[in-house]
Amino acid sequence: MDHEHFTGVRKPRTEERTLALARGVSVPMEPELSQVARSRRYGILLTAGAVGWMATFSIIARFEHDAGIAAAFGAIPLALGIGYFLDAFLVRRELRTS
């Protein structure tokens, strides 16, 4: 990733902080997450959400047969979560080789 990519993301936050500080509002400084950290976070959240969704509807399916269909829809966020983990792995590998 080049520096310009991150500049566009950070600039509005910096301007918002500057304006808030000028008005006397306390603004907590949050560390910027790297692309690897963001992908890992999204991967964890989506995968955990998918597993929870699938487990919940699998339990319900024991009593209500049609709930098994709803459990299958957990495959969508699960696939997205796995994709984010793959992205984090590939970006980390790229950073090590460059």
Backbone as a ProteinNet text record, in pm:
[ID]
protein_1_A
[PRIMARY]
MDHEHFTGVRKPRTEERTLALARGVSVPMEPELSQVARSRRYGILLTAGAVGWMATFSIIARFEHDAGIAAAFGAIPLALGIGYFLDAFLVRRELRTS
[TERTIARY]
83.3	0	88	46.6	124.5	72.3	151.4	118.5	-8.9	-36	-154.4	-282.7	-280.5	-400.6	-440.4	-343.7	-372.8	-399.7	-342.8	-361.4	-508.5	-576	-717.2	-803.5	-763.4	-840.9	-817.2	-695.3	-660.7	-697.1	-698.9	-719.5	-851.4	-965.1	-1089.9	-1085.9	-1026.8	-1018.8	-935.1	-824.8	-737.8	-810.4	-882.7	-957.5	-1067	-1136.2	-1240.4	-1180.8	-1066.7	-1001.1	-959.6	-902.7	-857.6	-974.8	-1086.4	-1204.5	-1261.2	-1264.3	-1316.7	-1227.9	-1096.6	-1003.7	-1015.2	-1038.5	-1054.6	-1179.4	-1281.7	-1403.9	-1389.9	-1276.8	-1254.9	-1307.5	-1340.5	-1391.6	-1273.2	-1275.2	-1169.3	-1189.3	-1087.1	-1095.3	-991.3	-1036.7	-940.3	-866.4	-738.2	-658.4	-667.2	-718.3	-726.2	-613.9	-542.4	-434.8	-493.1	-427.3	-469.2	-431.9	-524.6	-496.1	-435.3	-341.6	-283.9	-385.8	-360.8	-451.8	-458.3	-346.1	-343.5	-432.3	-418.8	-497.6	-646.6	-681.8	-824.4	-880.1	-806.9	-854.7	-868.4	-770.4	-776.6	-898	-923.4	-1038.8	-1168.9	-1184.4	-1305.8	-1321	-1208.5	-1212.5	-1261.7	-1211.2	-1252.8	-1401.2	-1443.8	-1583.4	-1680.6	-1649.7	-1740.2	-1743.7	-1628.1	-1623.9	-1696	-1670.4	-1738.1	-1889.2	-1929	-2071.5	-2135.7	-2066.3	-2119.5	-2133.1	-2031.4	-2037.5	-2152.5	-2167.8	-2279.8	-2414.5	-2426.5	-2551.2	-2583.5	-2482.3	-2503.6	-2534.9	-2466.6	-2492.5	-2633.1	-2672.6	-2806.2	-2915.3	-2906.7	-3012.3	-3004	-2885.9	-2875.7	-2946.2	-2932.5	-3002.6	-3153	-3196.2	-3339.4	-3392.6	-3309.5	-3352.6	-3387.2	-3340.7	-3378.1	-3527.7	-3586.3	-3728.1	-3811.6	-3750.6	-3820.1	-3735.8	-3776.9	-3696.2	-3653.4	-3738.5	-3705.9	-3593.3	-3560	-3451.9	-3316.5	-3307.3	-3183.8	-3147.5	-3248.5	-3225.3	-3160.4	-3210	-3152.5	-3007.4	-2976.7	-2839.4	-2744.5	-2792.6	-2708.1	-2665.2	-2746.3	-2709.8	-2589.5	-2550.4	-2429.3	-2304.3	-2315.9	-2201	-2154.5	-2243.9	-2206.7	-2108.9	-2142.8	-2042.8	-1921.6	-1938.1	-1824	-1723.8	-1773.7	-1685.8	-1618.6	-1692.4	-1633.5	-1524.4	-1549.8	-1450.4	-1324	-1339.5	-1223.5	-1149.3	-1223.5	-1160.8	-1078.2	-1128.1	-1051.6	-925.7	-935.4	-815.7	-713	-758.6	-670.5	-606.3	-685.6	-632.5	-524.2	-549	-449.5	-320.8	-334.1	-216.3	-137.8	-208.8	-141.3	-76.2	-143.1	-85.6	38	30.3	146.3	263.3	234.5	340.3	401.5	315.2	365.1	456.4	417.7	497.1	633.1	638	765.9	859.4	803	887.6	929.9	863.5	899.7	991.3
-118	0	124.6	221.8	344.3	442.6	544.7	642.5	720.5	745.3	822.9	753.4	619.1	544.7	579.3	585.4	612.2	759.5	848.9	992.2	1029.4	974.7	1005.7	957.6	851.8	798.5	879.9	919.6	988.1	1135.9	1200	1343.5	1387.9	1326.8	1371.2	1353.7	1245.9	1224.9	1333.6	1369.2	1473.2	1606.3	1639.8	1765.2	1767.1	1654.2	1646.3	1666.1	1603	1618	1762.7	1825.1	1963.8	2055.5	2038.6	2121	2097.7	1972.2	1940.7	2001.3	1989.2	2046.1	2198.1	2261.8	2406.5	2450.6	2364.7	2395.1	2356.8	2297.5	2258.5	2121.9	2040.6	1906.3	1810.1	1726.7	1627.4	1514.3	1485.5	1381.4	1273.9	1152.2	1045.8	1007.2	981.5	940.8	789.3	744.6	602	565.1	459.4	419.9	370.7	407.4	360.3	213.8	131.5	-10.1	-32.3	-123.6	-158.4	-239.2	-255.7	-334.1	-477.8	-530.9	-666.9	-676.2	-579.6	-581	-565.5	-479	-462.1	-590.3	-651	-775	-885	-892.9	-994	-969	-841.4	-808.3	-846.4	-808.6	-843	-994.1	-1062.9	-1208.7	-1272	-1224.6	-1277.6	-1251	-1126.7	-1091.5	-1165.8	-1172.2	-1240.8	-1391.6	-1450.7	-1594.8	-1628.4	-1551.5	-1576.2	-1557	-1452	-1428.7	-1542.1	-1590.8	-1700	-1828.1	-1858.5	-1979	-1967.8	-1850.2	-1829.5	-1844.5	-1784.4	-1793.1	-1938.5	-2009.4	-2148.3	-2237.1	-2214.8	-2295	-2269.4	-2142.2	-2107.6	-2174.6	-2161.6	-2219	-2370.9	-2426.4	-2572.5	-2626.8	-2555.4	-2596	-2581.9	-2470.9	-2448.9	-2554.3	-2597.7	-2696	-2830.5	-2856.4	-2981.1	-2982.7	-2864.5	-2853.7	-2804.2	-2724.4	-2667.6	-2698.6	-2796	-2848.9	-2741.6	-2645.7	-2543.4	-2450.3	-2447.5	-2361.7	-2407.5	-2531	-2580.4	-2501.1	-2453.8	-2370.4	-2238.9	-2180.2	-2054.8	-2074.9	-2189.9	-2218.3	-2218.8	-2266.1	-2273	-2134.8	-2032.5	-1896.8	-1842.9	-1908.6	-1871.8	-1894.3	-1970.6	-1995.1	-1866	-1770.5	-1645.1	-1564.3	-1526.2	-1452.8	-1538.7	-1670.8	-1758	-1747.9	-1751.6	-1739	-1601.4	-1496.8	-1362.9	-1355.2	-1413.1	-1414.1	-1486.9	-1599.8	-1674.5	-1592.2	-1520.5	-1433.2	-1323.6	-1264.9	-1162.1	-1220.1	-1341.3	-1405.8	-1428.8	-1471.8	-1492.4	-1360.6	-1253.3	-1121.4	-1079.2	-1096.9	-1060.2	-1139	-1267.4	-1351.4	-1303.9	-1276.6	-1235.8	-1098.1	-1004.4	-870.6	-880.3	-958.3	-975	-1035.6	-1133.9	-1196.3	-1097.3	-1013.7	-909.5	-810.8	-770.7	-673.9	-731.3	-859.5	-923.8	-936.4	-954	-973	-842	-732.8	-604.3	-520.9
0	0	0	-74.8	-78.4	26.6	51.8	156.1	123.3	-4.9	-42.8	-1	-2.5	36.6	180.1	269.4	408.5	434.3	354.5	373.8	360.9	262.1	242.2	356.3	422.2	533.6	659.4	684.4	807.8	807.6	693.3	687.4	751.1	718.3	782.3	934.4	982	1126.6	1191.3	1127.3	1181.3	1185.3	1079.9	1075.9	1182.4	1199.9	1302.4	1441.2	1466.5	1596.6	1620.1	1517	1529.3	1560.9	1489.7	1514.2	1654	1696.8	1829.5	1938.2	1921	2018.6	2023.5	1906.7	1902.2	1979.5	1983.6	2058.6	2205.9	2243	2382.1	2416.9	2316	2340.5	2351.9	2453.1	2471.3	2371	2294.1	2191.7	2223.4	2254.6	2282.3	2153.9	2168	2052.9	2039.7	1926.8	1899.9	1804.3	1834.8	1744.2	1611.8	1504.1	1372.7	1360.5	1316.6	1297.6	1160	1151.7	1022.6	943.4	816.3	732.8	782.5	827.2	880.2	1004.4	1094.8	1218.1	1189.4	1094.1	1058.4	999.2	907.9	847.3	951	1042.2	1147.8	1237	1273.4	1356.5	1287.3	1160.4	1086.7	1072.7	1051	1040.7	1169.4	1280.7	1411.1	1434	1411.3	1437.1	1345.7	1217.8	1125.2	1150.9	1175.3	1200.4	1330.6	1436.4	1563.6	1550.1	1478.7	1456	1378.7	1277	1195.3	1276.5	1356.8	1439.3	1539.8	1600	1692	1623.9	1506.3	1427.8	1395.5	1344.3	1303	1423.3	1535	1655.5	1708.1	1711.7	1761.5	1679.5	1547.2	1464.4	1454.5	1477.2	1482.6	1605.7	1718.6	1840.2	1821.5	1763.4	1738.6	1642.9	1547.2	1446.9	1509.6	1630.1	1698.5	1728.1	1746.6	1780.4	1662.8	1579.2	1462.5	1339.1	1262.6	1152.4	1051.7	1022.5	922.6	966	1093.5	1141.1	1086.8	1041.6	980.8	857	786.6	668.2	709.7	819	867.4	910.7	969.6	1012.5	892.9	779.9	660.1	613.6	641.3	599.7	676.7	783.5	855.4	772.6	665.7	577.8	509.6	492	424.6	509.8	634.8	713.9	747.5	755	779.7	665.5	542.9	426.2	423.5	458.7	464.5	570.7	687	793.6	751.8	687.6	638.3	533.7	450.5	350.7	414.7	523.6	594.4	657.9	713.3	767.3	656.2	541	426.9	384.2	381.9	347.1	445.9	575.7	677.2	656.8	628.3	605.2	483.4	373.5	249.7	263.2	328.6	347.6	436.1	541.9	630.9	553.8	469.8	390.3	292	230.3	137.6	208	328.6	403.7	441.5	468.2	505	385.4	265.6	147.1	83.9	118.8	54.6	139
[MASK]
++++++++++++++++++++++++++++++++++++++++++++++++++++++++++++++++++++++++++++++++++++++++++++++++++

